[in-house]
């Protein structure tokens, strides 16, 4: 005889935690800061240690990818959280200044501008009835589509910027 109780029916496992707007924004903001550090180290290796251009090429490419991802994340989260346009633009611009995303994230946190989940249903708020909000809700209801569009935008922007050339020109 087994001392284990018999279990009938499906085994229920806890659902994986969802990626909230706060967590998504914070992860990408921290990644942006980390890649700034890598880029600065790459520049020190190139110009101080005379290690050649490879460190900057690698760190710069990685930073560019995360920089673009941060900008798109700031727009996505900003629209979801109903930030005004000025705040969304400020969030995107913080990626230009090394390490500025973290204090900006802290400011958003203090002002509780990252509170709440993804807005998948409309409310009585007039901002929920704009074309952008309807598109956001549609995309949030289709996470695979949202992810695909997000990745496609990152790739298109990255390729476009690579075709334009690096900051400072190709010879540097």
C-alpha positions as protocol buffer text, in pm:
chain_id: "A"
residue {
  index: 1
  type: UNK
  ca { x: 0 y: 0 z: 0 }
}
residue {
  index: 2
  type: UNK
  ca { x: 123 y: 343 z: -88 }
}
residue {
  index: 3
  type: UNK
  ca { x: 125 y: 609 z: 180 }
}
residue {
  index: 4
  type: UNK
  ca { x: 83 y: 881 z: -82 }
}
residue {
  index: 5
  type: UNK
  ca { x: -263 y: 1023 z: -130 }
}
residue {
  index: 6
  type: UNK
  ca { x: -405 y: 960 z: -473 }
}
residue {
  index: 7
  type: UNK
  ca { x: -438 y: 1265 z: -691 }
}
residue {
  index: 8
  type: UNK
  ca { x: -708 y: 1280 z: -949 }
}
residue {
  index: 9
  type: UNK
  ca { x: -733 y: 1546 z: -1213 }
}
residue {
  index: 10
  type: UNK
  ca { x: -471 y: 1776 z: -1357 }
}
residue {
  index: 11
  type: UNK
  ca { x: -177 y: 1896 z: -1155 }
}
residue {
  index: 12
  type: UNK
  ca { x: -200 y: 2273 z: -1113 }
}
residue {
  index: 13
  type: UNK
  ca { x: 121 y: 2467 z: -1135 }
}
residue {
  index: 14
  type: UNK
  ca { x: 149 y: 2836 z: -1057 }
}
residue {
  index: 15
  type: UNK
  ca { x: 141 y: 3063 z: -1361 }
}
residue {
  index: 16
  type: UNK
  ca { x: 463 y: 3230 z: -1461 }
}
residue {
  index: 17
  type: UNK
  ca { x: 477 y: 3590 z: -1340 }
}
residue {
  index: 18
  type: UNK
  ca { x: 388 y: 3838 z: -1610 }
}
residue {
  index: 19
  type: UNK
  ca { x: 626 y: 4103 z: -1724 }
}
residue {
  index: 20
  type: UNK
  ca { x: 469 y: 4422 z: -1590 }
}
residue {
  index: 21
  type: UNK
  ca { x: 531 y: 4759 z: -1754 }
}
residue {
  index: 22
  type: UNK
  ca { x: 745 y: 4856 z: -1451 }
}
residue {
  index: 23
  type: UNK
  ca { x: 961 y: 4543 z: -1472 }
}
residue {
  index: 24
  type: UNK
  ca { x: 998 y: 4561 z: -1851 }
}
residue {
  index: 25
  type: UNK
  ca { x: 1099 y: 4928 z: -1838 }
}
residue {
  index: 26
  type: UNK
  ca { x: 1339 y: 4871 z: -1550 }
}
residue {
  index: 27
  type: UNK
  ca { x: 1512 y: 4572 z: -1713 }
}
residue {
  index: 28
  type: UNK
  ca { x: 1573 y: 4762 z: -2035 }
}
residue {
  index: 29
  type: UNK
  ca { x: 1681 y: 5080 z: -1849 }
}
residue {
  index: 30
  type: UNK
  ca { x: 1939 y: 4881 z: -1653 }
}
residue {
  index: 31
  type: UNK
  ca { x: 2056 y: 4703 z: -1968 }
}
residue {
  index: 32
  type: UNK
  ca { x: 2100 y: 5043 z: -2135 }
}
residue {
  index: 33
  type: UNK
  ca { x: 2320 y: 5155 z: -1846 }
}
residue {
  index: 34
  type: UNK
  ca { x: 2524 y: 4834 z: -1857 }
}
residue {
  index: 35
  type: UNK
  ca { x: 2587 y: 4875 z: -2230 }
}
residue {
  index: 36
  type: UNK
  ca { x: 2697 y: 5236 z: -2173 }
}
residue {
  index: 37
  type: UNK
  ca { x: 2959 y: 5094 z: -1938 }
}
residue {
  index: 38
  type: UNK
  ca { x: 3067 y: 4840 z: -2198 }
}
residue {
  index: 39
  type: UNK
  ca { x: 3094 y: 5112 z: -2461 }
}
residue {
  index: 40
  type: UNK
  ca { x: 3304 y: 5333 z: -2233 }
}
residue {
  index: 41
  type: UNK
  ca { x: 3532 y: 5037 z: -2155 }
}
residue {
  index: 42
  type: UNK
  ca { x: 3557 y: 4965 z: -2528 }
}
residue {
  index: 43
  type: UNK
  ca { x: 3656 y: 5327 z: -2594 }
}
residue {
  index: 44
  type: UNK
  ca { x: 3919 y: 5314 z: -2319 }
}
residue {
  index: 45
  type: UNK
  ca { x: 4058 y: 4995 z: -2471 }
}
residue {
  index: 46
  type: UNK
  ca { x: 4068 y: 5152 z: -2816 }
}
residue {
  index: 47
  type: UNK
  ca { x: 4206 y: 5496 z: -2732 }
}
residue {
  index: 48
  type: UNK
  ca { x: 4404 y: 5443 z: -2412 }
}
residue {
  index: 49
  type: UNK
  ca { x: 4520 y: 5083 z: -2432 }
}
residue {
  index: 50
  type: UNK
  ca { x: 4552 y: 5102 z: -2814 }
}
residue {
  index: 51
  type: UNK
  ca { x: 4368 y: 4766 z: -2844 }
}
residue {
  index: 52
  type: UNK
  ca { x: 4223 y: 4850 z: -3184 }
}
residue {
  index: 53
  type: UNK
  ca { x: 3868 y: 4912 z: -3291 }
}
residue {
  index: 54
  type: UNK
  ca { x: 3716 y: 4571 z: -3214 }
}
residue {
  index: 55
  type: UNK
  ca { x: 3616 y: 4653 z: -2852 }
}
residue {
  index: 56
  type: UNK
  ca { x: 3427 y: 4963 z: -2968 }
}
residue {
  index: 57
  type: UNK
  ca { x: 3272 y: 4776 z: -3259 }
}
residue {
  index: 58
  type: UNK
  ca { x: 3138 y: 4503 z: -3030 }
}
residue {
  index: 59
  type: UNK
  ca { x: 3034 y: 4725 z: -2738 }
}
residue {
  index: 60
  type: UNK
  ca { x: 2900 y: 4995 z: -2969 }
}
residue {
  index: 61
  type: UNK
  ca { x: 2687 y: 4750 z: -3163 }
}
residue {
  index: 62
  type: UNK
  ca { x: 2548 y: 4598 z: -2845 }
}
residue {
  index: 63
  type: UNK
  ca { x: 2484 y: 4943 z: -2698 }
}
residue {
  index: 64
  type: UNK
  ca { x: 2313 y: 5056 z: -3019 }
}
residue {
  index: 65
  type: UNK
  ca { x: 2081 y: 4757 z: -3008 }
}
residue {
  index: 66
  type: UNK
  ca { x: 1988 y: 4816 z: -2643 }
}
residue {
  index: 67
  type: UNK
  ca { x: 1967 y: 5194 z: -2697 }
}
residue {
  index: 68
  type: UNK
  ca { x: 1706 y: 5142 z: -2969 }
}
residue {
  index: 69
  type: UNK
  ca { x: 1524 y: 4885 z: -2755 }
}
residue {
  index: 70
  type: UNK
  ca { x: 1516 y: 5131 z: -2465 }
}
residue {
  index: 71
  type: UNK
  ca { x: 1370 y: 5404 z: -2685 }
}
residue {
  index: 72
  type: UNK
  ca { x: 1095 y: 5175 z: -2810 }
}
residue {
  index: 73
  type: UNK
  ca { x: 1034 y: 5045 z: -2458 }
}
residue {
  index: 74
  type: UNK
  ca { x: 999 y: 5401 z: -2327 }
}
residue {
  index: 75
  type: UNK
  ca { x: 739 y: 5475 z: -2595 }
}
residue {
  index: 76
  type: UNK
  ca { x: 549 y: 5150 z: -2538 }
}
residue {
  index: 77
  type: UNK
  ca { x: 544 y: 5182 z: -2159 }
}
residue {
  index: 78
  type: UNK
  ca { x: 479 y: 5556 z: -2178 }
}
residue {
  index: 79
  type: UNK
  ca { x: 171 y: 5509 z: -2395 }
}
residue {
  index: 80
  type: UNK
  ca { x: 50 y: 5227 z: -2171 }
}
residue {
  index: 81
  type: UNK
  ca { x: 100 y: 5435 z: -1856 }
}
residue {
  index: 82
  type: UNK
  ca { x: -62 y: 5741 z: -2017 }
}
residue {
  index: 83
  type: UNK
  ca { x: 246 y: 5960 z: -1989 }
}
residue {
  index: 84
  type: UNK
  ca { x: 225 y: 6288 z: -2176 }
}
residue {
  index: 85
  type: UNK
  ca { x: 430 y: 6328 z: -2493 }
}
residue {
  index: 86
  type: UNK
  ca { x: 689 y: 6545 z: -2319 }
}
residue {
  index: 87
  type: UNK
  ca { x: 758 y: 6274 z: -2059 }
}
residue {
  index: 88
  type: UNK
  ca { x: 787 y: 6004 z: -2327 }
}
residue {
  index: 89
  type: UNK
  ca { x: 1035 y: 6218 z: -2521 }
}
residue {
  index: 90
  type: UNK
  ca { x: 1229 y: 6287 z: -2199 }
}
residue {
  index: 91
  type: UNK
  ca { x: 1243 y: 5912 z: -2129 }
}
residue {
  index: 92
  type: UNK
  ca { x: 1383 y: 5843 z: -2476 }
}
residue {
  index: 93
  type: UNK
  ca { x: 1636 y: 6125 z: -2446 }
}
residue {
  index: 94
  type: UNK
  ca { x: 1773 y: 5990 z: -2117 }
}
residue {
  index: 95
  type: UNK
  ca { x: 1937 y: 5712 z: -2320 }
}
residue {
  index: 96
  type: UNK
  ca { x: 2160 y: 5973 z: -2487 }
}
residue {
  index: 97
  type: UNK
  ca { x: 2324 y: 6074 z: -2158 }
}
residue {
  index: 98
  type: UNK
  ca { x: 2534 y: 5798 z: -1999 }
}
residue {
  index: 99
  type: UNK
  ca { x: 2364 y: 5647 z: -1693 }
}
residue {
  index: 100
  type: UNK
  ca { x: 2065 y: 5886 z: -1705 }
}
residue {
  index: 101
  type: UNK
  ca { x: 1808 y: 5609 z: -1744 }
}
residue {
  index: 102
  type: UNK
  ca { x: 1849 y: 5494 z: -1382 }
}
residue {
  index: 103
  type: UNK
  ca { x: 1779 y: 5829 z: -1209 }
}
residue {
  index: 104
  type: UNK
  ca { x: 1495 y: 5886 z: -1455 }
}
residue {
  index: 105
  type: UNK
  ca { x: 1355 y: 5542 z: -1367 }
}
residue {
  index: 106
  type: UNK
  ca { x: 1383 y: 5632 z: -997 }
}
residue {
  index: 107
  type: UNK
  ca { x: 1197 y: 5958 z: -1061 }
}
residue {
  index: 108
  type: UNK
  ca { x: 918 y: 5769 z: -1240 }
}
residue {
  index: 109
  type: UNK
  ca { x: 902 y: 5529 z: -947 }
}
residue {
  index: 110
  type: UNK
  ca { x: 877 y: 5810 z: -689 }
}
residue {
  index: 111
  type: UNK
  ca { x: 598 y: 5971 z: -889 }
}
residue {
  index: 112
  type: UNK
  ca { x: 428 y: 5629 z: -925 }
}
residue {
  index: 113
  type: UNK
  ca { x: 427 y: 5659 z: -1303 }
}
residue {
  index: 114
  type: UNK
  ca { x: 517 y: 5293 z: -1350 }
}
residue {
  index: 115
  type: UNK
  ca { x: 229 y: 5162 z: -1137 }
}
residue {
  index: 116
  type: UNK
  ca { x: -27 y: 4923 z: -1278 }
}
residue {
  index: 117
  type: UNK
  ca { x: -38 y: 4655 z: -1541 }
}
residue {
  index: 118
  type: UNK
  ca { x: -78 y: 4651 z: -1914 }
}
residue {
  index: 119
  type: UNK
  ca { x: -397 y: 4824 z: -2028 }
}
residue {
  index: 120
  type: UNK
  ca { x: -572 y: 4547 z: -2218 }
}
residue {
  index: 121
  type: UNK
  ca { x: -924 y: 4686 z: -2177 }
}
residue {
  index: 122
  type: UNK
  ca { x: -1064 y: 5033 z: -2231 }
}
residue {
  index: 123
  type: UNK
  ca { x: -1186 y: 5240 z: -1939 }
}
residue {
  index: 124
  type: UNK
  ca { x: -1393 y: 5559 z: -1928 }
}
residue {
  index: 125
  type: UNK
  ca { x: -1072 y: 5761 z: -1957 }
}
residue {
  index: 126
  type: UNK
  ca { x: -1088 y: 5954 z: -2288 }
}
residue {
  index: 127
  type: UNK
  ca { x: -723 y: 5862 z: -2357 }
}
residue {
  index: 128
  type: UNK
  ca { x: -833 y: 5499 z: -2389 }
}
residue {
  index: 129
  type: UNK
  ca { x: -1039 y: 5582 z: -2695 }
}
residue {
  index: 130
  type: UNK
  ca { x: -762 y: 5712 z: -2922 }
}
residue {
  index: 131
  type: UNK
  ca { x: -633 y: 5515 z: -3219 }
}
residue {
  index: 132
  type: UNK
  ca { x: -297 y: 5466 z: -3045 }
}
residue {
  index: 133
  type: UNK
  ca { x: -462 y: 5322 z: -2733 }
}
residue {
  index: 134
  type: UNK
  ca { x: -682 y: 5090 z: -2940 }
}
residue {
  index: 135
  type: UNK
  ca { x: -374 y: 4969 z: -3129 }
}
residue {
  index: 136
  type: UNK
  ca { x: -187 y: 4919 z: -2801 }
}
residue {
  index: 137
  type: UNK
  ca { x: -472 y: 4709 z: -2657 }
}
residue {
  index: 138
  type: UNK
  ca { x: -495 y: 4506 z: -2977 }
}
residue {
  index: 139
  type: UNK
  ca { x: -120 y: 4437 z: -2968 }
}
residue {
  index: 140
  type: UNK
  ca { x: -123 y: 4357 z: -2595 }
}
residue {
  index: 141
  type: UNK
  ca { x: -392 y: 4099 z: -2665 }
}
residue {
  index: 142
  type: UNK
  ca { x: -154 y: 3935 z: -2914 }
}
residue {
  index: 143
  type: UNK
  ca { x: 183 y: 3912 z: -2736 }
}
residue {
  index: 144
  type: UNK
  ca { x: 349 y: 3721 z: -3021 }
}
residue {
  index: 145
  type: UNK
  ca { x: 251 y: 3995 z: -3267 }
}
residue {
  index: 146
  type: UNK
  ca { x: 365 y: 4268 z: -3028 }
}
residue {
  index: 147
  type: UNK
  ca { x: 699 y: 4094 z: -2976 }
}
residue {
  index: 148
  type: UNK
  ca { x: 743 y: 4043 z: -3351 }
}
residue {
  index: 149
  type: UNK
  ca { x: 664 y: 4407 z: -3429 }
}
residue {
  index: 150
  type: UNK
  ca { x: 895 y: 4526 z: -3149 }
}
residue {
  index: 151
  type: UNK
  ca { x: 1184 y: 4311 z: -3273 }
}
residue {
  index: 152
  type: UNK
  ca { x: 1117 y: 4410 z: -3636 }
}
residue {
  index: 153
  type: UNK
  ca { x: 1127 y: 4779 z: -3542 }
}
residue {
  index: 154
  type: UNK
  ca { x: 1455 y: 4732 z: -3355 }
}
residue {
  index: 155
  type: UNK
  ca { x: 1605 y: 4552 z: -3656 }
}
residue {
  index: 156
  type: UNK
  ca { x: 1480 y: 4808 z: -3911 }
}
residue {
  index: 157
  type: UNK
  ca { x: 1608 y: 5101 z: -3704 }
}
residue {
  index: 158
  type: UNK
  ca { x: 1943 y: 4928 z: -3638 }
}
residue {
  index: 159
  type: UNK
  ca { x: 1995 y: 4841 z: -4006 }
}
residue {
  index: 160
  type: UNK
  ca { x: 1900 y: 5193 z: -4111 }
}
residue {
  index: 161
  type: UNK
  ca { x: 2147 y: 5345 z: -3865 }
}
residue {
  index: 162
  type: UNK
  ca { x: 2420 y: 5103 z: -3975 }
}
residue {
  index: 163
  type: UNK
  ca { x: 2363 y: 5204 z: -4336 }
}
residue {
  index: 164
  type: UNK
  ca { x: 2386 y: 5571 z: -4238 }
}
residue {
  index: 165
  type: UNK
  ca { x: 2710 y: 5500 z: -4054 }
}
residue {
  index: 166
  type: UNK
  ca { x: 2844 y: 5528 z: -3700 }
}
residue {
  index: 167
  type: UNK
  ca { x: 2845 y: 5853 z: -3505 }
}
residue {
  index: 168
  type: UNK
  ca { x: 3152 y: 6051 z: -3600 }
}
residue {
  index: 169
  type: UNK
  ca { x: 3193 y: 5886 z: -3939 }
}
residue {
  index: 170
  type: UNK
  ca { x: 3345 y: 5559 z: -4056 }
}
residue {
  index: 171
  type: UNK
  ca { x: 3710 y: 5651 z: -4022 }
}
residue {
  index: 172
  type: UNK
  ca { x: 3714 y: 5701 z: -3645 }
}
